[in-house]
Amino acid sequence: MSSPERPAPTYFVAVAVLVALLLAAGGLLIAMAMRPSVSPAAIEVRTSVVPTDCLVQKRNTTCFDSQATNTGSEGGQFDCRVVAFGETEATFASGDPAIQITLNGHQTLTLTTEVKVHGNGAAAPPRVQCDATRPA
């Protein structure tokens, strides 16, 4: 009886390459499935109702801190403006009523606002509004 013909060495090389490619494809699929999701830049602003110390003391002026947080995983640029309440005038600490900020993903920045009271009114924390302008 004759023995069955043995496959050529190139057959074993081809099978080994095929197995390696299948393992690589499986690894890539697993890596893609476990990749964290990417969320666009979005901002959340919280203003403290408790006054803070002003960098420069001014007459009839009270300062408040606002925390601006990029809740997205991507960075972005934001246009922020401050809105006063009642008989007050509000600006950022720089003196500007509007500023542009850049935040990385999940980064928080403290924005200080100055509220100037006209007359006998009381200082109220201003509202800081920010809108995304473009990705960073």
BAFI-409391 format. One record per atom (N, C-alpha, C): residue number from 1; residue in three letters; x, y, z. Coordinates in steps of 0.02 Angstrom, whole numbers, plus 32768, in hexadecimal, padded with zeros to 4 digits. Example, Ala and Ser with C-alpha at 12.3 -4.5 7.8 and 13.67 -1.06 7.14 Angstrom:
BAFI-409391
R  seq  type    px    py    pz
R    1   ALA  8294  7EE4  8186
R    1   ALA  8267  7F1F  8186
R    1   ALA  8294  7F5B  8186
R    2   SER  8282  7F90  8162
R    2   SER  82AC  7FCB  8165
R    2   SER  8285  8002  818A
end
This chain:
BAFI-409391
R  seq  type    px    py    pz
R    1   MET  8029  7FC5  8000
R    1   MET  8000  8000  8000
R    1   MET  802B  803E  8000
R    2   SER  8014  806B  7FDC
R    2   SER  803A  80A9  7FDB
R    2   SER  801F  80D8  8010
R    3   SER  804B  8100  802B
R    3   SER  8036  812F  805E
R    3   SER  8016  816C  803D
R    4   PRO  7FE7  818D  8061
R    4   PRO  7FC7  81C8  8043
R    4   PRO  7FFC  81FE  8036
R    5   GLU  7FEF  8224  8002
R    5   GLU  801F  8258  7FF0
R    5   GLU  801E  828F  8024
R    6   ARG  8059  82A4  8038
R    6   ARG  8060  82D8  806B
R    6   ARG  805B  831D  804A
R    7   PRO  8037  834E  806C
R    7   PRO  8031  8391  804E
R    7   PRO  8075  83B3  8049
R    8   ALA  807A  83E0  801A
R    8   ALA  80B8  8406  800F
R    8   ALA  80C2  8438  8047
R    9   PRO  80FF  844C  8055
R    9   PRO  810D  847D  808B
R    9   PRO  80E9  84BF  807F
R   10   THR  80DC  84D2  8041
R   10   THR  80B9  8511  8035
R   10   THR  8071  850F  8050
R   11   TYR  8054  84D4  8053
R   11   TYR  8011  84CD  8070
R   11   TYR  8012  84E1  80B9
R   12   PHE  8044  84CA  80DF
R   12   PHE  8048  84DB  8126
R   12   PHE  8056  8526  8130
R   13   VAL  807D  8543  8105
R   13   VAL  808B  858B  8109
R   13   VAL  804A  85B2  80FB
R   14   ALA  8024  859D  80CB
R   14   ALA  7FE5  85BF  80BA
R   14   ALA  7FB4  85BA  80F4
R   15   VAL  7FAF  8580  8113
R   15   VAL  7F82  8577  814D
R   15   VAL  7F98  85A3  8187
R   16   ALA  7FD9  85A7  8193
R   16   ALA  7FF3  85D0  81CA
R   16   ALA  7FE4  861A  81BC
R   17   VAL  7FED  8631  817F
R   17   VAL  7FDE  8677  816E
R   17   VAL  7F93  8685  8176
R   18   LEU  7F68  8657  8161
R   18   LEU  7F20  865F  8168
R   18   LEU  7F0C  8664  81B1
R   19   VAL  7F28  8639  81DC
R   19   VAL  7F18  863C  8224
R   19   VAL  7F30  867E  8241
R   20   ALA  7F6B  8695  822E
R   20   ALA  7F84  86D5  8248
R   20   ALA  7F57  870F  8233
R   21   LEU  7F40  870F  81F5
R   21   LEU  7F13  8743  81DD
R   21   LEU  7ED0  8742  8201
R   22   LEU  7EB5  8706  820D
R   22   LEU  7E76  8700  8232
R   22   LEU  7E7E  8719  827A
R   23   LEU  7EB5  870A  829A
R   23   LEU  7EC1  8723  82DE
R   23   LEU  7EC8  876F  82DE
R   24   ALA  7EEA  878B  82AE
R   24   ALA  7EF2  87D4  82AA
R   24   ALA  7EAE  87F6  829F
R   25   ALA  7E85  87D9  8272
R   25   ALA  7E42  87F5  8266
R   25   ALA  7E17  87F2  82A4
R   26   GLY  7E1A  87BB  82C9
R   26   GLY  7DF5  87B5  8307
R   26   GLY  7E0C  87E8  833B
R   27   GLY  7E4D  87F2  833F
R   27   GLY  7E68  8824  836E
R   27   GLY  7E51  886A  835C
R   28   LEU  7E50  887B  831C
R   28   LEU  7E38  88BD  8306
R   28   LEU  7DEE  88C6  8316
R   29   LEU  7DC6  8894  830C
R   29   LEU  7D7E  8898  831B
R   29   LEU  7D73  88A4  8366
R   30   ILE  7D99  8881  838F
R   30   ILE  7D93  888A  83D7
R   30   ILE  7DA9  88D0  83EC
R   31   ALA  7DDF  88E8  83CF
R   31   ALA  7DF8  892B  83DF
R   31   ALA  7DC5  8960  83CA
R   32   MET  7DA5  8958  8391
R   32   MET  7D73  8989  837B
R   32   MET  7D35  8987  83A9
R   33   ALA  7D22  894D  83C0
R   33   ALA  7CE7  8948  83EB
R   33   ALA  7CF4  8966  8430
R   34   MET  7D32  8963  8447
R   34   MET  7D42  897C  848A
R   34   MET  7D59  89C5  848A
R   35   ARG  7D5F  89E3  8450
R   35   ARG  7D75  8A28  844A
R   35   ARG  7D41  8A56  846B
R   36   PRO  7D59  8A87  8494
R   36   PRO  7D29  8AB4  84B4
R   36   PRO  7D07  8AE0  8480
R   37   SER  7CC9  8AF2  848E
R   37   SER  7CA5  8B1C  845F
R   37   SER  7CBF  8B64  8463
R   38   VAL  7CB7  8B88  842D
R   38   VAL  7CCE  8BCE  8429
R   38   VAL  7C90  8BFA  8429
R   39   SER  7C8F  8C2A  8456
R   39   SER  7C56  8C59  8458
R   39   SER  7C6F  8C9F  8447
R   40   PRO  7C48  8CC4  8422
R   40   PRO  7C5D  8D07  840D
R   40   PRO  7C61  8D37  8448
R   41   ALA  7C83  8D6E  843E
R   41   ALA  7C8A  8DA0  8472
R   41   ALA  7C46  8DBD  8485
R   42   ALA  7C39  8DC1  84C5
R   42   ALA  7BFB  8DDF  84E0
R   42   ALA  7C0E  8DFE  8523
R   43   ILE  7BED  8E34  8535
R   43   ILE  7C01  8E58  8571
R   43   ILE  7BC8  8E5B  85A4
R   44   GLU  7BDC  8E57  85E2
R   44   GLU  7BAE  8E5F  861A
R   44   GLU  7BCC  8E93  8648
R   45   VAL  7BA4  8EC6  865B
R   45   VAL  7BBD  8EFC  8685
R   45   VAL  7B94  8EFE  86C5
R   46   ARG  7BB7  8F01  86FD
R   46   ARG  7B97  8F07  873F
R   46   ARG  7BB5  8F43  8763
R   47   THR  7B89  8F70  877A
R   47   THR  7B9F  8FAC  879C
R   47   THR  7B90  8FA6  87E6
R   48   SER  7BC1  8FB5  880F
R   48   SER  7BB8  8FB3  8858
R   48   SER  7B8F  8FEE  886E
R   49   VAL  7B62  8FE3  889E
R   49   VAL  7B3A  901A  88B8
R   49   VAL  7B5E  903E  88F1
R   50   VAL  7B97  9021  8905
R   50   VAL  7BBE  903F  893B
R   50   VAL  7BF4  906C  891C
R   51   PRO  7BF6  90AC  8930
R   51   PRO  7C29  90D9  8914
R   51   PRO  7C6F  90C1  8925
R   52   THR  7C9E  90D4  88FA
R   52   THR  7CE4  90C4  8904
R   52   THR  7D0C  9105  8907
R   53   ASP  7D4A  9101  891C
R   53   ASP  7D74  913D  891F
R   53   ASP  7D85  9153  88D9
R   54   CYS  7D80  9194  88CD
R   54   CYS  7D93  91B1  888D
R   54   CYS  7DDF  91BA  888B
R   55   LEU  7DFD  91B0  8851
R   55   LEU  7E45  91BA  884A
R   55   LEU  7E57  9203  8857
R   56   VAL  7E2D  9230  883F
R   56   VAL  7E37  9278  884B
R   56   VAL  7DF7  9291  886D
R   57   GLN  7DFF  92AC  88A9
R   57   GLN  7DC5  92C6  88CE
R   57   GLN  7DAC  9306  88AE
R   58   LYS  7D6B  9308  889E
R   58   LYS  7D4B  9343  8881
R   58   LYS  7D0D  9353  88A9
R   59   ARG  7CFB  9392  88AA
R   59   ARG  7CC1  93A9  88CF
R   59   ARG  7C81  938C  88B0
R   60   ASN  7C53  9375  88DA
R   60   ASN  7C12  9359  88C6
R   60   ASN  7C19  931D  8896
R   61   THR  7C4F  92F9  889A
R   61   THR  7C5B  92C0  886E
R   61   THR  7C62  9280  8897
R   62   THR  7C41  924C  8880
R   62   THR  7C44  920A  889F
R   62   THR  7C58  91D8  8868
R   63   CYS  7C80  91A7  8879
R   63   CYS  7C97  9176  8848
R   63   CYS  7C78  9131  8856
R   64   PHE  7C6D  910C  8820
R   64   PHE  7C52  90C8  8824
R   64   PHE  7C7B  909B  87F6
R   65   ASP  7C82  905C  8808
R   65   ASP  7CA6  902B  87DF
R   65   ASP  7C74  8FFE  87BC
R   66   SER  7C82  8FEF  877E
R   66   SER  7C5B  8FBF  8757
R   66   SER  7C8B  8F89  873F
R   67   GLN  7C75  8F4B  8740
R   67   GLN  7C9C  8F12  8728
R   67   GLN  7C81  8EFE  86E4
R   68   ALA  7CAB  8F05  86B1
R   68   ALA  7C9A  8EF1  866D
R   68   ALA  7CBC  8EAE  865F
R   69   THR  7C94  8E7A  8651
R   69   THR  7CAF  8E37  8646
R   69   THR  7C9C  8E1E  8601
R   70   ASN  7CCE  8E07  85DC
R   70   ASN  7CC1  8DE6  859C
R   70   ASN  7CAD  8D9F  85AC
R   71   THR  7C6D  8D8E  85A2
R   71   THR  7C54  8D4C  85B2
R   71   THR  7C61  8D19  857B
R   72   GLY  7C7B  8D2F  8542
R   72   GLY  7C8B  8D02  850B
R   72   GLY  7CD1  8CE7  8512
R   73   SER  7CE0  8CB5  84EA
R   73   SER  7D24  8C98  84EB
R   73   SER  7D53  8CBA  84BA
R   74   GLU  7D38  8CE3  848E
R   74   GLU  7D61  8D09  845F
R   74   GLU  7D67  8D51  8476
R   75   GLY  7D9E  8D71  8465
R   75   GLY  7DA8  8DB7  8476
R   75   GLY  7D7C  8DE4  844B
R   76   GLY  7D75  8E22  8462
R   76   GLY  7D4C  8E51  843C
R   76   GLY  7D57  8E99  8452
R   77   GLN  7D41  8EC7  8429
R   77   GLN  7D42  8F0E  843A
R   77   GLN  7CFB  8F24  8448
R   78   PHE  7CF4  8F51  8479
R   78   PHE  7CB3  8F67  848F
R   78   PHE  7CB2  8FB3  8495
R   79   ASP  7C7A  8FD1  847F
R   79   ASP  7C6E  9018  848A
R   79   ASP  7C44  901F  84C8
R   80   CYS  7C5C  9044  84F9
R   80   CYS  7C38  904D  8538
R   80   CYS  7C26  9096  8542
R   81   ARG  7BEB  90A2  855D
R   81   ARG  7BD6  90E6  856D
R   81   ARG  7BB5  90E5  85B2
R   82   VAL  7BB7  911E  85D3
R   82   VAL  7B9C  9123  8616
R   82   VAL  7B5E  914F  8614
R   83   VAL  7B29  9138  8637
R   83   VAL  7AE9  915B  8638
R   83   VAL  7ADB  9170  8680
R   84   ALA  7AD0  91B1  868B
R   84   ALA  7AC3  91CB  86CE
R   84   ALA  7A79  91C7  86DE
R   85   PHE  7A69  91CA  871F
R   85   PHE  7A24  91CA  8736
R   85   PHE  7A16  920B  875B
R   86   GLY  79D8  9221  8756
R   86   GLY  79C2  925C  877C
R   86   GLY  79E9  929A  8768
R   87   GLU  79F5  92C4  879A
R   87   GLU  7A19  9303  878E
R   87   GLU  7A64  92FA  8798
R   88   THR  7A7F  92CA  8775
R   88   THR  7AC7  92BC  8779
R   88   THR  7AE5  92BC  8734
R   89   GLU  7B26  92C0  8732
R   89   GLU  7B4C  92BC  86F4
R   89   GLU  7B81  9286  86FF
R   90   ALA  7B86  9256  86D1
R   90   ALA  7BB5  921E  86DA
R   90   ALA  7BE5  9219  86A0
R   91   THR  7C24  920A  86B1
R   91   THR  7C58  91FD  867F
R   91   THR  7C83  91C5  869A
R   92   PHE  7CAD  91AA  866E
R   92   PHE  7CDF  917B  8685
R   92   PHE  7D16  91A4  86A8
R   93   ALA  7D42  9183  86CC
R   93   ALA  7D76  91A5  86F2
R   93   ALA  7DA2  91D0  86C5
R   94   SER  7DA6  91BF  8685
R   94   SER  7DCE  91E6  8655
R   94   SER  7DAC  9228  8644
R   95   GLY  7D6C  922F  8656
R   95   GLY  7D46  926B  8645
R   95   GLY  7D1C  9263  8607
R   96   ASP  7D22  922A  85E6
R   96   ASP  7CFD  921E  85A8
R   96   ASP  7CBA  91FC  85B7
R   97   PRO  7C85  920D  8592
R   97   PRO  7C45  91EC  859C
R   97   PRO  7C42  91A7  857B
R   98   ALA  7C71  9199  854D
R   98   ALA  7C73  9159  852A
R   98   ALA  7CBC  9145  851F
R   99   ILE  7CC9  9104  8523
R   99   ILE  7D0D  90EA  8518
R   99   ILE  7D08  90AA  84F1
R  100   GLN  7D40  9094  84D6
R  100   GLN  7D45  9053  84B4
R  100   GLN  7D76  9028  84DC
R  101   ILE  7D61  8FEA  84EA
R  101   ILE  7D8D  8FBC  850F
R  101   ILE  7D96  8F7C  84E6
R  102   THR  7DCD  8F59  84F3
R  102   THR  7DDB  8F19  84D4
R  102   THR  7DE4  8EE6  850C
R  103   LEU  7DBF  8EAF  8507
R  103   LEU  7DC2  8E7A  8539
R  103   LEU  7DD0  8E37  8517
R  104   ASN  7DFC  8E10  8534
R  104   ASN  7E06  8DCB  851E
R  104   ASN  7DCC  8DA0  8537
R  105   GLY  7DC9  8D63  8522
R  105   GLY  7D95  8D36  8539
R  105   GLY  7D95  8D2E  8584
R  106   HIS  7D5C  8D35  85A3
R  106   HIS  7D51  8D2D  85EB
R  106   HIS  7D7A  8D5E  8615
R  107   GLN  7D8E  8D96  85F9
R  107   GLN  7DB4  8DC9  861D
R  107   GLN  7D84  8DFC  863C
R  108   THR  7D97  8E16  8677
R  108   THR  7D70  8E49  869A
R  108   THR  7D9A  8E88  86A1
R  109   LEU  7D7A  8EC2  8699
R  109   LEU  7D9B  8F02  869F
R  109   LEU  7D70  8F2F  86CC
R  110   THR  7D90  8F52  86FA
R  110   THR  7D6D  8F81  8725
R  110   THR  7D6B  8FC6  8704
R  111   LEU  7D2F  8FE0  86FD
R  111   LEU  7D24  9023  86E0
R  111   LEU  7D0C  9051  8718
R  112   THR  7D30  9086  8725
R  112   THR  7D1C  90B5  8759
R  112   THR  7CF7  90EF  8738
R  113   THR  7CBE  9100  8755
R  113   THR  7C96  9138  873D
R  113   THR  7C92  916E  8772
R  114   GLU  7C8D  91AC  875C
R  114   GLU  7C86  91E5  8789
R  114   GLU  7C40  9202  8780
R  115   VAL  7C1D  920D  87B7
R  115   VAL  7BDA  922A  87B5
R  115   VAL  7BDC  926D  87D9
R  116   LYS  7BCB  92A1  87B3
R  116   LYS  7BCA  92E4  87CF
R  116   LYS  7B81  92F6  87DC
R  117   VAL  7B74  930C  881B
R  117   VAL  7B30  931D  882F
R  117   VAL  7B24  9367  8825
R  118   HIS  7AED  9378  8805
R  118   HIS  7AD9  93BD  87FC
R  118   HIS  7AA3  93CE  882F
R  119   GLY  7AAB  9402  8854
R  119   GLY  7A7A  9416  8886
R  119   GLY  7A80  93EC  88C5
R  120   ASN  7A47  93DE  88E4
R  120   ASN  7A47  93BA  8924
R  120   ASN  7A37  9370  891C
R  121   GLY  7A39  9357  88E0
R  121   GLY  7A29  9311  88D4
R  121   GLY  7A5D  92E2  88F1
R  122   ALA  7A4E  92A2  88EE
R  122   ALA  7A7C  926E  8907
R  122   ALA  7A9C  924B  88CC
R  123   ALA  7AD8  9234  88D5
R  123   ALA  7AFB  920F  88A1
R  123   ALA  7ADF  91C8  889B
R  124   ALA  7ACE  91B6  885F
R  124   ALA  7AB5  9173  8852
R  124   ALA  7AE5  9151  8822
R  125   PRO  7AF0  9110  882A
R  125   PRO  7B1D  90EE  87FB
R  125   PRO  7B03  90F3  87B4
R  126   PRO  7B2F  9103  8785
R  126   PRO  7B19  9108  873F
R  126   PRO  7B12  90C3  871F
R  127   ARG  7AF4  90C2  86E5
R  127   ARG  7AEF  9084  86BE
R  127   ARG  7B25  9086  8689
R  128   VAL  7B4D  9050  8685
R  128   VAL  7B80  904B  8652
R  128   VAL  7B67  9019  861E
R  129   GLN  7B61  9030  85E0
R  129   GLN  7B4A  9005  85AA
R  129   GLN  7B83  8FF9  8579
R  130   CYS  7B8C  8FBA  8567
R  130   CYS  7BC2  8FA8  8538
R  130   CYS  7BA5  8F7D  8500
R  131   ASP  7BBD  8F88  84C4
R  131   ASP  7BA8  8F61  848A
R  131   ASP  7BE7  8F48  8466
R  132   ALA  7BE4  8F0A  844F
R  132   ALA  7C1C  8EED  8429
R  132   ALA  7C21  8F11  83E6
R  133   THR  7C5E  8F24  83D3
R  133   THR  7C68  8F45  8393
R  133   THR  7C88  8F16  8361
R  134   ARG  7CB8  8EED  8376
R  134   ARG  7CD8  8EBD  8349
R  134   ARG  7D04  8E8E  8372
R  135   PRO  7D13  8E55  8356
R  135   PRO  7D42  8E27  8378
R  135   PRO  7D87  8E46  837D
R  136   ALA  7DAB  8E35  83B2
R  136   ALA  7DF0  8E50  83BA
R  136   ALA  7E20  8E2C  838E
end
